[in-house]
Amino acid sequence: MVNAPSGRWRQLSGRATGLAIAVMAVAVGAGVVATGLFGAGAEGELKAFLSRWEEGDDRAAAARTDDPTAARRALSASRRGLDGADPAADVVSVDESEGKARARVRLEWDVPGIGAWGYETRLGLVELDGEWKVRWAPSLIHPRLEPGTRLGTVRFFSKRAPILDRRGSPLVTARPVVRVGAVAGEVKDARATAAGLAQVLDLDPKQLAQAIRRGGPEQFVEAITLRVGDYRKLKSRLAAIPDVTAIEAEAQLAPTRVFARALLGTVAPATVEQLKRLGSPYAVGDSVGQWGLQARFERRLAGTPTRRVVIRARGVPIETLHRRSGRRGKPLQTTFDERVQHAAEQALGGRSQKAALVALQPSSGDILAVANRPVDSTYDRALEGRYAPGSTFKVITTAALLRAGLKTGERVGCPRTVTVEGKLFRNFEGMARGLVPFSVDFAESCNTAFVSLARRLPRQALAEAARDFGFGRPLKLPLRAFGGEVPPAEGAIERAASTIGQQRIVASPLTMAGVAATVVKRRWRAPRLLASDSRRAGSPLAEEEAVTLRRLMRSVVTDGTALALAGVPGEVAAKTGTAEFGGGNPPPTHAWVIGFRGDLALAVLVERGRSGGSVAAPIAASFFQALDRSAP
């Protein structure tokens, strides 16, 4: 018995004597390395074999076995299977007797993503024609390997964690779907199959046909993933297409396809760019969040993958040898109310026009619902959009005027037009009311009345009042959001235009929902999207000011431009807006309405809507009605 030292023999080789080094230098050309650096006999040959294997030279290592071809294939296959890892070897013992030897070797692999994994294996050596050879057997690599098997790795993420509503119920969770496509090896005519799928599913037939042709014999080429209900509607048409395959599966989905899609996001196979950005531990084939909360909290929701070292037979894992457990994803609790969100989606309906609806809880700042149209767009205009708020900004202008001493009973003229330094301002559709109380000007959204009052306001009055309603305050939300801007007005024309929410004043639907919420509870509260978001609030409005604004906004519903809301049960209050943008005579407009009922405030925006009263207010009415229908 020859026992190897307890330390690594590769490290000990550096202490070879000068004679041994000289002998090796002479003998390399003749292939007598084992008798130099590694010593003579079976142990020397074993060390030479292990050295080449460690260095990644599988061909040279295999040449020192009695079956170089089989050895090279197996060594290379297992190295590839372990993601390119190199083994480190310690000779534990060598027992040599009469031209044969048995050895024990400790192997340790540093497997990418898994780390150190070690074990002991046994192997044999035989002396043939005066030369020692390692006897080839798959068990040399691992004691449990047999012919036709190799080492490999498997990685998988645990079930993705759900996105929850304010009550802890899942909004986005695993739901049944059907994957529609074709198994490449079963398709007789790729062009015909792709054309049929493209016609039913509105896809690019050329790309699909190309993917089918390039697919492996057993590869499933997916055309689309459908919700079960959507698949049933198309099932008969898909069944008529040659060689189409449908596979039942699960996917991370919201309750409906339209449900807060731009904000929540979706999960799909990662692109090359996404894999590069995400880095470890992601790999080709992983599904990741594409936008919205799913993308923003990808690592939290996905966790980290569990990795295993396995034995594979014909590519299929048949036994686990080592396991490194991953971390399960953590749920993400939002401030969303599923019932309110459904009502928002119903209110916007199937319109293709660009539109948004935001609902807030004034007492907390919690965002209860965010809906956007068109559905297929990933742009969250409800949070990010920058629009002139138009006459909805008159709530803030009125607050500034009240602080400047205006009384709502004061008579303020509402002529058809008014001119400021040559700039003509007009009312919507040429409306005129003559000399009426300011409360009527507010209810009927008289532009000329507000423009005429601009001279009463100090230069910074609008900006200061707007800040009390949330404009310009930092929004500490996990997604991009715009908090509004009220730049200082330069000159009489800008000051006049600013009173009616035009000029350079911009806001998002979220900003304007916050204005309505401030009126309800007298204090702006920072919007919150996650249960973990901080609670912040501004200074309170004067009680009398808040009461006056609530009364004025109620009059807009009962006697003004938001009559579409008059039939909604409860004390609904609102302010409509028709915001001009761009050029033209007349210029195009966006339609707005902001409002509240109880502890719920909202804002509705419809791009290129004719007017707030005729377009946005009916959507708000539909929202409240849908909410009432779904009340428990």
C-alpha positions as CSV (number, residue, x, y, z in Angstrom):
1,M,0.0,0.0,0.0
2,V,1.3,3.4,-1.0
3,N,-0.5,6.2,0.9
4,A,-0.6,9.7,-0.6
5,P,0.1,12.6,1.6
6,S,-2.9,14.4,3.1
7,G,-2.2,17.6,1.1
8,R,-3.0,18.2,-2.6
9,W,-0.5,16.3,-4.7
10,R,-0.6,19.1,-7.3
11,Q,0.7,21.6,-4.9
12,L,3.4,19.2,-3.8
13,S,4.7,18.8,-7.4
14,G,6.2,22.3,-7.1
15,R,8.7,20.8,-4.7
16,A,10.1,18.3,-7.2
17,T,13.9,18.0,-7.1
18,G,16.2,19.6,-9.6
19,L,17.0,16.1,-10.9
20,A,13.3,15.3,-11.4
21,I,12.8,18.6,-13.3
22,A,15.8,17.8,-15.5
23,V,14.5,14.3,-16.2
24,M,11.1,15.7,-17.1
25,A,12.6,18.2,-19.5
26,V,14.4,15.5,-21.4
27,A,11.6,13.0,-21.3
28,V,8.7,15.2,-22.4
29,G,9.3,14.6,-26.1
30,A,9.3,10.9,-25.4
31,G,6.1,11.0,-23.3
32,V,7.7,9.9,-20.0
33,V,6.2,12.6,-17.8
34,A,5.0,10.1,-15.2
35,T,8.5,9.1,-14.3
36,G,9.5,12.7,-13.7
37,L,7.3,15.2,-12.1
38,F,4.7,12.7,-11.1
39,G,6.9,9.8,-10.1
40,A,7.0,6.3,-11.4
41,G,4.5,3.4,-11.4
42,A,0.7,3.5,-11.0
43,E,0.7,6.4,-8.7
44,G,2.7,8.6,-11.2
45,E,0.4,7.7,-14.1
46,L,-2.7,8.4,-11.9
47,K,-1.3,11.8,-11.0
48,A,-0.5,12.6,-14.7
49,F,-4.0,11.7,-15.7
50,L,-5.6,13.8,-12.9
51,S,-3.3,16.7,-13.7
52,R,-4.5,16.8,-17.4
53,W,-8.1,16.4,-16.3
54,E,-7.8,19.3,-13.8
55,E,-6.3,21.5,-16.5
56,G,-9.3,21.0,-18.8
57,D,-7.3,19.0,-21.3
58,D,-9.8,16.0,-21.6
59,R,-8.1,14.7,-24.7
60,A,-4.7,14.4,-23.0
61,A,-6.3,12.9,-19.9
62,A,-8.2,10.4,-21.9
63,A,-5.0,9.4,-23.7
64,R,-3.7,8.0,-20.4
65,T,-6.7,5.5,-20.2
66,D,-7.1,2.2,-21.8
67,D,-10.1,3.5,-23.9
68,P,-9.2,7.1,-25.0
69,T,-12.2,7.6,-27.3
70,A,-14.9,6.7,-24.7
71,A,-13.0,8.5,-21.9
72,R,-12.7,11.7,-23.9
73,R,-16.3,11.8,-24.8
74,A,-17.4,11.1,-21.2
75,L,-15.0,13.5,-19.6
76,S,-16.0,16.3,-22.0
77,A,-19.7,15.6,-21.6
78,S,-19.7,15.8,-17.9
79,R,-17.5,18.9,-17.9
80,R,-20.1,20.6,-20.2
81,G,-22.9,19.2,-18.1
82,L,-21.4,20.9,-15.0
83,D,-21.3,24.2,-16.9
84,G,-17.6,24.1,-17.7
85,A,-16.4,23.3,-14.2
86,D,-12.9,21.9,-13.7
87,P,-12.3,19.2,-11.1
88,A,-9.7,19.4,-8.3
89,A,-8.3,16.1,-7.3
90,D,-6.6,14.6,-4.2
91,V,-5.1,11.1,-4.3
92,V,-6.2,9.5,-1.1
93,S,-4.5,6.1,-1.6
94,V,-3.0,3.8,-4.3
95,D,-2.8,0.0,-3.8
96,E,-0.5,-1.5,-6.4
97,S,0.0,-5.3,-6.9
98,E,1.2,-7.5,-9.8
99,G,0.5,-5.1,-12.7
100,K,-2.8,-3.8,-11.3
101,A,-3.7,-1.0,-8.9
102,R,-6.7,0.3,-7.1
103,A,-6.9,4.0,-6.1
104,R,-9.2,6.2,-4.1
105,V,-9.5,9.8,-5.2
106,R,-11.2,12.8,-3.7
107,L,-12.8,15.0,-6.4
108,E,-14.1,18.5,-5.9
109,W,-15.9,20.7,-8.4
110,D,-16.5,24.4,-8.3
111,V,-19.8,24.4,-10.2
112,P,-20.9,27.8,-11.5
113,G,-23.9,29.0,-9.5
114,I,-23.7,26.0,-7.1
115,G,-20.2,26.2,-5.6
116,A,-18.1,23.5,-4.1
117,W,-19.3,19.9,-4.5
118,G,-17.1,17.0,-3.6
119,Y,-17.0,13.3,-3.2
120,E,-14.7,10.3,-3.2
121,T,-14.5,7.8,-6.1
122,R,-12.5,4.7,-6.9
123,L,-10.7,3.7,-10.0
124,G,-8.4,1.1,-11.4
125,L,-5.1,1.1,-13.2
126,V,-3.5,-1.7,-15.3
127,E,0.1,-2.2,-16.6
128,L,0.1,-2.9,-20.3
129,D,3.3,-3.6,-22.1
130,G,5.3,-2.0,-19.4
131,E,3.1,1.2,-19.2
132,W,0.5,2.0,-16.7
133,K,-3.0,3.0,-17.9
134,V,-6.0,4.2,-16.1
135,R,-8.8,1.8,-16.6
136,W,-11.7,3.7,-18.1
137,A,-15.1,3.4,-16.5
138,P,-17.9,6.1,-16.1
139,S,-17.6,5.6,-12.3
140,L,-14.2,7.2,-12.5
141,I,-16.1,10.5,-12.9
142,H,-18.6,9.7,-10.2
143,P,-19.3,6.3,-8.5
144,R,-23.0,6.4,-9.5
145,L,-22.4,6.9,-13.2
146,E,-23.0,4.0,-15.6
147,P,-22.5,3.7,-19.4
148,G,-24.9,6.1,-21.2
149,T,-25.0,8.6,-18.3
150,R,-23.2,11.8,-17.5
151,L,-23.2,14.6,-14.9
152,G,-25.3,17.6,-15.4
153,T,-27.0,20.5,-13.7
154,V,-30.6,21.5,-13.3
155,R,-31.9,24.9,-12.2
156,F,-35.5,26.1,-11.5
157,F,-37.2,29.0,-9.9
158,S,-39.8,28.2,-7.3
159,K,-43.4,29.4,-8.0
160,R,-43.3,33.1,-8.5
161,A,-44.6,35.1,-5.5
162,P,-48.0,36.9,-6.1
163,I,-48.8,40.6,-6.1
164,L,-51.4,41.2,-3.5
165,D,-54.2,43.7,-3.0
166,R,-54.6,45.8,0.1
167,R,-56.4,42.9,1.9
168,G,-53.6,40.4,1.1
169,S,-55.6,38.6,-1.7
170,P,-53.6,37.8,-4.8
171,L,-54.0,40.2,-7.8
172,V,-51.3,38.5,-9.9
173,T,-50.8,34.9,-9.3
174,A,-50.4,31.6,-11.2
175,R,-53.5,31.0,-13.3
176,P,-54.3,28.3,-15.9
177,V,-53.3,29.1,-19.5
178,V,-53.0,27.3,-22.8
179,R,-49.7,27.5,-24.8
180,V,-50.5,27.3,-28.5
181,G,-47.8,26.4,-31.0
182,A,-46.3,23.4,-32.7
183,V,-43.7,20.6,-32.1
184,A,-41.1,21.3,-34.8
185,G,-40.5,17.7,-35.6
186,E,-44.2,16.9,-36.1
187,V,-44.8,19.7,-38.6
188,K,-45.1,18.5,-42.2
189,D,-45.5,22.0,-43.8
190,A,-44.0,24.8,-41.6
191,R,-45.4,27.5,-44.0
192,A,-48.9,26.2,-43.8
193,T,-48.9,25.7,-40.1
194,A,-47.5,29.2,-39.5
195,A,-49.9,30.8,-41.9
196,G,-52.9,29.2,-40.2
197,L,-51.7,30.3,-36.7
198,A,-50.9,33.8,-38.0
199,Q,-54.3,34.3,-39.4
200,V,-56.1,33.2,-36.2
201,L,-53.8,34.9,-33.8
202,D,-52.7,38.0,-35.8
203,L,-49.0,37.0,-35.8
204,D,-46.1,37.3,-38.3
205,P,-46.2,34.0,-40.4
206,K,-42.7,34.4,-41.7
207,Q,-41.0,34.6,-38.3
208,L,-43.2,31.7,-37.0
209,A,-42.4,29.5,-39.9
210,Q,-38.7,30.2,-39.5
211,A,-38.8,29.3,-35.8
212,I,-40.5,26.0,-36.7
213,R,-37.9,25.1,-39.3
214,R,-35.0,25.9,-37.0
215,G,-36.5,24.0,-34.0
216,G,-35.2,20.7,-32.8
217,P,-37.2,17.5,-33.4
218,E,-38.9,17.6,-30.0
219,Q,-38.9,21.4,-29.5
220,F,-42.2,23.1,-28.9
221,V,-42.3,26.4,-30.8
222,E,-44.8,28.6,-29.0
223,A,-46.9,31.0,-31.0
224,I,-48.9,32.5,-28.1
225,T,-50.1,31.9,-24.5
226,L,-53.8,32.3,-24.0
227,R,-56.1,32.5,-21.0
228,V,-58.3,29.5,-20.8
229,G,-61.4,31.5,-21.7
230,D,-59.7,33.1,-24.7
231,Y,-58.5,29.7,-25.9
232,R,-62.0,28.2,-25.8
233,K,-63.2,31.0,-28.1
234,L,-60.5,30.0,-30.7
235,K,-60.3,26.3,-30.1
236,S,-62.3,25.1,-33.1
237,R,-60.4,27.5,-35.5
238,L,-57.0,26.4,-34.1
239,A,-58.0,22.7,-34.3
240,A,-58.5,23.1,-38.1
241,I,-54.8,24.2,-38.6
242,P,-52.5,21.3,-39.4
243,D,-50.0,20.1,-36.8
244,V,-50.9,22.6,-34.1
245,T,-50.3,21.6,-30.5
246,A,-52.0,23.1,-27.4
247,I,-50.4,22.6,-24.0
248,E,-52.1,23.3,-20.6
249,A,-49.9,25.3,-18.3
250,E,-49.8,28.1,-15.7
251,A,-48.7,31.7,-16.0
252,Q,-48.5,34.7,-13.7
253,L,-51.7,36.7,-14.6
254,A,-54.0,39.3,-13.2
255,P,-57.7,38.5,-12.9
256,T,-58.4,39.8,-16.4
257,R,-56.3,40.7,-19.4
258,V,-57.0,44.5,-19.0
259,F,-56.7,44.6,-15.2
260,A,-54.1,47.3,-14.3
261,R,-52.0,45.9,-17.1
262,A,-49.7,48.9,-17.6
263,L,-49.0,49.2,-13.9
264,L,-48.8,45.5,-12.8
265,G,-46.9,44.4,-15.9
266,T,-46.6,40.9,-17.2
267,V,-44.1,37.9,-17.1
268,A,-42.5,36.4,-20.3
269,P,-39.3,34.8,-21.4
270,A,-36.3,37.1,-21.0
271,T,-34.8,38.8,-24.0
272,V,-31.0,38.9,-24.6
273,E,-30.9,42.5,-23.4
274,Q,-32.8,41.6,-20.2
275,L,-30.5,38.7,-19.4
276,K,-27.5,41.0,-19.8
277,R,-29.0,43.6,-17.5
278,L,-30.2,41.1,-14.9
279,G,-27.0,39.0,-14.8
280,S,-26.7,36.1,-12.4
281,P,-28.6,34.0,-11.7
282,Y,-30.7,34.4,-14.8
283,A,-30.3,32.3,-17.9
284,V,-31.8,31.7,-21.3
285,G,-35.3,30.3,-20.9
286,D,-36.1,32.1,-17.7
287,S,-39.3,34.2,-17.5
288,V,-39.0,37.7,-16.1
289,G,-41.1,40.7,-15.4
290,Q,-41.4,42.8,-18.6
291,W,-42.6,46.1,-17.2
292,G,-44.5,47.7,-14.3
293,L,-44.3,46.1,-10.8
294,Q,-43.4,42.7,-12.3
295,A,-40.2,44.2,-13.7
296,R,-39.5,46.6,-10.9
297,F,-39.6,43.9,-8.3
298,E,-38.4,41.0,-10.4
299,R,-35.8,39.7,-7.9
300,R,-38.2,40.0,-5.0
301,L,-41.0,38.1,-6.7
302,A,-38.9,35.5,-8.5
303,G,-36.5,34.7,-5.6
304,T,-33.4,32.8,-6.6
305,P,-33.3,29.4,-8.4
306,T,-32.7,26.0,-6.8
307,R,-29.8,24.3,-8.4
308,R,-29.0,20.6,-8.6
309,V,-26.2,18.4,-9.8
310,V,-27.8,15.4,-11.4
311,I,-27.1,12.3,-13.4
312,R,-28.6,12.5,-16.9
313,A,-29.5,9.7,-19.2
314,R,-30.2,10.7,-22.8
315,G,-30.4,14.3,-21.5
316,V,-33.1,13.5,-18.9
317,P,-32.3,14.0,-15.2
318,I,-32.7,10.7,-13.4
319,E,-31.0,11.2,-10.1
320,T,-30.0,14.2,-7.9
321,L,-26.5,14.1,-6.4
322,H,-26.3,17.5,-4.9
323,R,-28.7,20.4,-4.2
324,R,-28.3,24.0,-3.4
325,S,-31.7,25.4,-2.4
326,G,-32.8,28.8,-3.8
327,R,-34.7,31.5,-2.1
328,R,-38.4,31.6,-2.6
329,G,-39.9,34.9,-3.9
330,K,-41.6,37.3,-1.5
331,P,-45.2,38.5,-2.1
332,L,-45.6,42.2,-2.9
333,Q,-48.6,43.8,-1.2
334,T,-50.1,46.9,-2.9
335,T,-52.7,49.4,-1.8
336,F,-54.9,48.3,-4.6
337,D,-58.6,47.4,-4.1
338,E,-59.6,44.7,-6.5
339,R,-63.3,45.8,-6.6
340,V,-62.3,49.4,-7.3
341,Q,-59.9,48.4,-10.0
342,H,-62.6,46.3,-11.7
343,A,-64.9,49.3,-11.6
344,A,-62.2,51.5,-13.2
345,E,-61.7,48.9,-16.0
346,Q,-65.4,48.7,-16.7
347,A,-65.7,52.5,-16.8
348,L,-63.1,52.8,-19.5
349,G,-64.4,49.7,-21.3
350,G,-63.0,48.6,-24.6
351,R,-62.2,52.1,-25.9
352,S,-59.0,52.4,-28.0
353,Q,-58.7,56.1,-27.3
354,K,-55.9,57.1,-25.0
355,A,-57.4,57.5,-21.6
356,A,-56.7,57.0,-17.9
357,L,-58.5,56.7,-14.6
358,V,-56.9,56.9,-11.1
359,A,-58.8,56.4,-7.8
360,L,-57.3,57.3,-4.4
361,Q,-58.3,57.0,-0.8
362,P,-58.1,60.6,0.6
363,S,-57.7,59.6,4.2
364,S,-54.5,57.6,3.5
365,G,-53.2,58.5,0.0
366,D,-53.5,54.9,-1.0
367,I,-53.9,54.3,-4.7
368,L,-56.9,52.1,-5.1
369,A,-57.0,51.7,-8.9
370,V,-55.1,52.7,-12.0
371,A,-56.5,52.0,-15.4
372,N,-55.2,52.9,-18.8
373,R,-56.2,52.7,-22.4
374,P,-55.4,51.4,-24.9
375,V,-55.0,48.1,-23.2
376,D,-52.0,46.9,-25.3
377,S,-49.9,49.9,-24.4
378,T,-47.4,49.5,-21.5
379,Y,-47.2,53.3,-21.0
380,D,-48.8,54.2,-17.7
381,R,-50.2,57.6,-18.6
382,A,-52.3,57.6,-15.4
383,L,-49.1,58.0,-13.3
384,E,-46.6,59.3,-15.8
385,G,-48.6,61.4,-18.2
386,R,-48.0,65.2,-18.5
387,Y,-51.0,67.1,-19.6
388,A,-52.4,70.6,-19.2
389,P,-55.1,70.1,-16.5
390,G,-57.4,72.7,-18.0
391,S,-60.3,73.8,-15.9
392,T,-59.8,71.1,-13.2
393,F,-57.0,73.4,-12.1
394,K,-59.6,76.0,-11.2
395,V,-60.0,74.2,-7.8
396,I,-56.5,75.4,-7.0
397,T,-57.1,78.8,-8.6
398,T,-60.2,79.2,-6.4
399,A,-58.2,78.3,-3.3
400,A,-55.7,81.0,-4.1
401,L,-58.5,83.5,-4.8
402,L,-60.2,82.6,-1.5
403,R,-56.9,83.3,0.3
404,A,-56.8,86.7,-1.6
405,G,-60.2,87.6,-0.1
406,L,-62.6,86.5,-2.8
407,K,-66.1,85.6,-1.6
408,T,-68.1,83.0,-3.5
409,G,-71.2,85.3,-3.6
410,E,-69.2,88.1,-5.3
411,R,-70.5,88.8,-8.8
412,V,-67.9,88.3,-11.4
413,G,-68.6,88.8,-15.1
414,C,-68.7,85.9,-17.5
415,P,-68.6,87.4,-21.0
416,R,-68.2,85.3,-24.1
417,T,-64.6,86.4,-24.6
418,V,-62.0,88.6,-22.8
419,T,-58.7,90.0,-24.1
420,V,-55.5,90.3,-22.1
421,E,-52.7,92.3,-23.8
422,G,-54.0,91.3,-27.2
423,K,-54.5,87.6,-26.3
424,L,-58.1,86.5,-26.8
425,F,-59.6,84.1,-24.2
426,R,-63.0,82.4,-24.8
427,N,-65.4,80.1,-23.0
428,F,-66.1,76.6,-24.3
429,E,-68.6,76.7,-27.1
430,G,-69.1,80.5,-26.7
431,M,-70.9,80.3,-23.4
432,A,-71.6,83.6,-21.7
433,R,-73.5,84.3,-18.4
434,G,-73.1,88.0,-17.8
435,L,-72.5,89.2,-14.2
436,V,-73.2,86.3,-11.9
437,P,-72.0,85.1,-8.5
438,F,-68.5,83.5,-8.6
439,S,-70.1,80.2,-7.4
440,V,-72.0,80.1,-10.8
441,D,-68.8,80.9,-12.7
442,F,-67.2,77.9,-10.9
443,A,-70.1,75.5,-11.5
444,E,-70.2,76.4,-15.2
445,S,-66.5,76.6,-15.6
446,C,-66.4,80.2,-17.0
447,N,-62.9,80.8,-18.3
448,T,-63.3,84.5,-18.8
449,A,-64.4,85.0,-15.2
450,F,-61.2,83.3,-13.9
451,V,-59.0,85.1,-16.4
452,S,-60.4,88.5,-15.3
453,L,-59.6,87.6,-11.7
454,A,-55.9,86.8,-12.4
455,R,-54.8,90.4,-11.6
456,R,-55.9,89.8,-7.9
457,L,-53.4,87.1,-7.4
458,P,-49.8,87.8,-6.4
459,R,-47.2,86.3,-8.8
460,Q,-46.5,83.2,-6.6
461,A,-50.0,82.7,-5.4
462,L,-50.9,79.8,-7.8
463,A,-47.6,78.0,-7.3
464,E,-48.0,78.2,-3.5
465,A,-51.6,77.1,-3.5
466,A,-50.8,74.3,-5.9
467,R,-48.1,72.9,-3.6
468,D,-50.7,72.6,-0.8
469,F,-52.6,70.3,-3.2
470,G,-49.5,68.2,-4.0
471,F,-48.0,69.9,-7.1
472,G,-44.2,69.7,-7.2
473,R,-43.9,67.5,-4.2
474,P,-41.6,64.5,-4.5
475,L,-43.5,61.2,-5.1
476,K,-41.7,58.3,-3.5
477,L,-43.3,55.6,-5.5
478,P,-41.7,52.4,-6.9
479,L,-42.7,53.3,-10.4
480,R,-42.2,56.4,-12.5
481,A,-44.8,59.0,-11.6
482,F,-45.2,62.7,-12.3
483,G,-46.2,65.1,-9.5
484,G,-47.2,68.2,-11.6
485,E,-45.5,71.5,-12.3
486,V,-46.7,75.1,-11.9
487,P,-43.9,77.3,-13.3
488,P,-43.9,81.0,-12.3
489,A,-46.1,82.9,-14.8
490,E,-44.2,85.5,-16.8
491,G,-46.4,88.5,-17.8
492,A,-50.1,89.1,-17.8
493,I,-50.9,86.7,-20.5
494,E,-49.3,83.7,-18.8
495,R,-50.8,84.7,-15.5
496,A,-54.3,84.8,-17.1
497,A,-53.8,81.4,-18.8
498,S,-52.5,79.8,-15.7
499,T,-55.7,80.5,-13.8
500,I,-57.5,78.1,-16.2
501,G,-54.8,75.4,-16.1
502,Q,-53.2,76.2,-19.4
503,Q,-49.9,77.7,-20.4
504,R,-47.0,75.8,-18.9
505,I,-48.9,74.0,-16.1
506,V,-48.8,70.3,-16.4
507,A,-50.1,67.4,-14.3
508,S,-50.7,63.7,-14.4
509,P,-54.1,62.1,-13.7
510,L,-52.5,60.9,-10.4
511,T,-51.7,64.5,-9.5
512,M,-55.2,65.7,-10.2
513,A,-56.8,62.8,-8.3
514,G,-54.6,64.1,-5.4
515,V,-56.2,67.5,-5.8
516,A,-59.7,66.1,-5.3
517,A,-58.4,64.0,-2.4
518,T,-57.0,67.1,-0.7
519,V,-60.4,68.8,-0.9
520,V,-62.0,65.8,0.8
521,K,-59.7,65.6,3.9
522,R,-58.2,69.1,3.9
523,R,-54.7,67.8,3.6
524,W,-52.6,66.4,0.7
525,R,-51.3,62.9,1.5
526,A,-48.5,61.4,-0.6
527,P,-49.9,58.7,-2.9
528,R,-48.9,55.2,-1.8
529,L,-48.8,52.2,-4.1
530,L,-47.3,49.6,-1.8
531,A,-48.3,48.7,1.7
532,S,-44.7,49.5,2.7
533,D,-44.6,53.0,1.2
534,S,-44.1,55.8,3.7
535,R,-47.0,58.0,4.8
536,R,-46.4,61.7,4.3
537,A,-48.7,64.7,4.4
538,G,-48.7,68.4,3.7
539,S,-50.0,71.2,5.7
540,P,-53.8,71.3,6.2
541,L,-56.1,73.7,4.4
542,A,-58.1,76.1,6.4
543,E,-61.4,74.5,7.4
544,E,-63.5,77.2,5.8
545,E,-61.5,77.0,2.6
546,A,-62.0,73.2,2.4
547,V,-65.7,73.4,3.1
548,T,-66.2,76.1,0.4
549,L,-64.3,74.0,-2.2
550,R,-66.4,70.9,-1.4
551,R,-69.6,73.0,-1.7
552,L,-68.5,74.5,-5.0
553,M,-67.5,71.1,-6.5
554,R,-70.8,69.6,-5.4
555,S,-72.5,72.4,-7.4
556,V,-70.7,71.4,-10.5
557,V,-72.6,68.1,-10.3
558,T,-76.0,69.5,-9.3
559,D,-76.0,72.7,-11.5
560,G,-72.9,72.8,-13.6
561,T,-70.8,71.0,-16.2
562,A,-70.8,67.5,-14.5
563,L,-74.5,66.8,-14.8
564,A,-73.6,63.3,-16.0
565,L,-72.8,62.5,-12.4
566,A,-76.1,63.9,-11.0
567,G,-77.8,60.5,-11.1
568,V,-75.0,58.7,-9.1
569,P,-76.2,57.9,-5.5
570,G,-74.4,59.8,-2.7
571,E,-72.8,63.2,-2.4
572,V,-70.7,63.2,-5.5
573,A,-68.6,66.3,-6.2
574,A,-66.5,67.1,-9.2
575,K,-64.8,69.6,-11.5
576,T,-64.6,69.1,-15.2
577,G,-61.8,70.3,-17.5
578,T,-61.4,70.8,-21.2
579,A,-57.7,71.5,-21.8
580,E,-56.4,72.9,-25.1
581,F,-53.1,71.7,-26.5
582,G,-51.2,72.2,-29.7
583,G,-52.3,74.4,-32.6
584,G,-55.3,74.9,-34.7
585,N,-58.4,77.0,-34.6
586,P,-60.0,75.8,-32.5
587,P,-57.1,73.8,-31.0
588,P,-57.7,70.1,-30.0
589,T,-58.6,69.4,-26.4
590,H,-58.2,66.8,-23.7
591,A,-61.2,65.9,-21.5
592,W,-60.8,65.9,-17.7
593,V,-62.9,65.3,-14.6
594,I,-61.8,65.1,-11.0
595,G,-64.2,64.2,-8.2
596,F,-64.9,62.5,-5.0
597,R,-67.6,60.6,-3.0
598,G,-67.0,59.7,0.6
599,D,-63.4,58.5,1.1
600,L,-62.7,58.0,-2.6
601,A,-61.3,60.5,-5.0
602,L,-60.7,60.1,-8.7
603,A,-59.4,61.7,-11.9
604,V,-60.4,60.7,-15.5
605,L,-58.5,61.9,-18.6
606,V,-59.4,61.2,-22.2
607,E,-56.9,62.4,-24.8
608,R,-58.5,64.4,-27.6
609,G,-61.8,64.3,-25.8
610,R,-64.3,67.0,-26.8
611,S,-65.0,68.2,-23.3
612,G,-64.8,67.2,-19.7
613,G,-68.5,67.3,-19.2
614,S,-69.5,65.3,-22.3
615,V,-66.7,62.7,-22.3
616,A,-64.9,62.4,-19.0
617,A,-67.8,62.9,-16.6
618,P,-69.9,60.0,-18.0
619,I,-66.9,57.7,-17.5
620,A,-66.7,58.8,-13.8
621,A,-70.4,58.2,-13.5
622,S,-69.9,54.7,-15.0
623,F,-67.1,54.1,-12.5
624,F,-69.3,54.9,-9.5
625,Q,-72.2,52.8,-10.9
626,A,-69.9,49.8,-11.5
627,L,-68.6,50.2,-7.9
628,D,-72.1,50.3,-6.5
629,R,-73.1,47.2,-8.5
630,S,-70.2,45.2,-7.0
631,A,-70.8,46.3,-3.4
632,P,-70.9,43.4,-1.0
